[in-house]
């Protein structure tokens, strides 16, 4: 008789490289009901979580900015990341 491996309960990790998104910082935002419905419909259609749709949209938005603005944003993000490393 084959031995079945018992799986752990809960959702499997869905972040990049299998990291658990439950460890990500939380973000609460206020949005119009129409935009919330748009997000919910996009999640249903693509079968992606809301955080992934919003992350992809933000990355696309930044990529569409002028090069000088993208460079400024990259610089700010790098400074924020280095502050987090220094405080750890």
Residue pairs with C-beta under 8 A, 6 or more apart in sequence:
12 18
13 19
13 20
13 21
14 20
14 21
14 49
15 21
15 24
21 49
21 51
24 51
31 39
39 50
39 53
39 54
40 50
42 48
42 53
43 49
43 50
43 53
46 53
62 70
62 73
63 70
65 73
